[in-house]
Amino acid sequence: MAAAIGHDHRMRRARWVWLAGLVVAEAANALTPAEVFDKAKDSILVVMVFDENTELRALGSGVVLPSGRIATNCHVIEDGTYFRVGRSNQFVSANLYAANSEKDICLLTPNRSIGKSAIIRDTQTLRVGERVYAIGAPEGLELSLSEGLVSQLRGGLIQTSAPICWCRS
């Protein structure tokens, strides 16, 4: 059973990372998009969601936190019973550790270490208009990169113009 995430330290750290792998390029240390991607890619995982019959129900993105847990969106895993996280052919089982459906952030605990911990930036230093990059796995398409701006900061959440979905016409 997952614990609900309140305003404890786990939640504060988790909400500072956007779950598609948001990377903010600071002006003083401006990196090229390729450099940002190389720096962050090992922290982004695919989240596979299975039902009680082990049928694949959903695919999404996850970010490896300094704790080793994987942050993902609750709406990605909401219909799941079993979870696997990883990339390419290297996946491990994971269990739901905590959930905050109001903020749409869930934490998974992998059964063994996988990926590299993301570098987390305190949102107190973010500014509207900063360039951001989202790295994710929409529908399992690993390590997709998009670019945008911080559109607004809303109570600990970061709104951006960086597209983070795979849209079908």
N, C-alpha and C positions, 0 to 999 in steps of 0.2 A: 504494500500500500504506500502510495506516495504521500509525502507530507505537503501541506499547503505552504507556499512560500509567502511569508509576511514581509515585514520591512527589516528583516535581519540582514547580516552581511552577505549571505549568499545571493539574495535578491539584488542588493545594491551592486554587486560585482557583475552579476549576470545581465542586468539591464543596461550596462554600459557597453555591451557588445551587441551590435545588431546581428540578428540571427542568420542573416544571409552572409555574414562575414563582412560587415561594414568596416572599411578602412578609411581613416581620414588622413589626407596628405597635408601636413602643416606647411604653411608658406615658407617658413624659415628653413625647413628641411625638405623642400619639394622634391618628390621622387617622380620619375616617369611612371605611367601606368604599368609598364612591364616590370619596373623595380618594385612597385607596390604589390603586384601579383606574386612575384618571386618571394617576397618577404612574408606574405600572408597565406599562400596556398596550402602549406602543410598543416594549417589549423582548421581547414574547412573539410567537413566530412559529408557523406551521403547518409541520410537516415532512412532506413527501410522499415516499413510498418506492416505487420502481419496480423491477421485476425486469429481467432481461436482454432481455426482449421488450417493454420499456417499458410493461408492464401495471402499474397501480397496485396495490401490495401492502398498504400500510399508511398510516395518517395518525397523527400525533402532535404533541407540543408541543416547542418549542425556546426557549431563552433566549439573547439576544445578550449575549455577554461583552465586557468592555472591550477584549479583543484583536480584536474583530470576528468571532470564531468563534462558532458556534452550539453550545450544549450541549444534548444530548438524551439520552434513555435508549437504551442499546444494544438492548434488547429491541424497541424501535420499529423500528429500522433493520436488524435482524439478517438479514432475508430480502431485503435490497435490493442493487441494483447501481448504480442512479442515484438521486440525491436532488435535491429542489427545496425551497427554504425561502421563506417569505413570508407574505403575508396579503392578503385580498380578491383582486384580480386582479393583484397584483404579486408574482411569484415569480421566483427566480433559481436557477440550478443550484448545487449544492454537492458537495464531495468529502469523503470521510471523511479526517480528519486524524489522529485518535488514538482509541484505545478502551481502556477498562478494564471488561471484562465482569464482573469480580468486584464492582465497585461500580455496575455498570449505567450507566456514564456514557461517552458518546461525544461527540467534538467534530467538527463539520463546518466546512469552510472554504467560504464562499459565493464565487462567482466575481466578485461585486462587493458593496460595502457595502449592507446592508439592515437596517432597524430601528434602534433606539436602544439603546445600551449600558445594561445593567442596573446598578443601584447595588448593589454587593455589600457585605454586612455580614459581619464576622468572626464566626464561630460562637462564639468565646471569650466573647462578651457575651450569648449567648442563654441563656434560662432556661426550664425546664419551666413550663408554664402561660401563657406569653405567647401572645397572640392572633396568628394567622397567616391569611393569605389566599392561596389558590392560584388562579392565573390560567393557563388552559391552552386546549387545543384538542382535547378528546377526540373521536376519530373525525372530526376536521376542523371541529368546531363551535367557531369562532373566539371567543376572548376570553371563555370561560366563567369565572365567578368563584364560588369557594366559600370558606367560612370555617371555622376550627377553632382548635385550640390546639397548642402544642408539647407532644407527649405524652412524649417522651424524647429525649435526645441520646445517640447510640450510636456512639462511635468516629469522629467526623467526619460522621456521617449524622444527619439530622434526621427524627425520626418525628413525624408530626402526625395529628390527627383530621380535617383538612380533606379532604373527598372530592375525588378528582382523576380520576374516571372517569365515563364515560357508561354507565350500567347498564341493560340491557334486562331486562324481566320475561318 
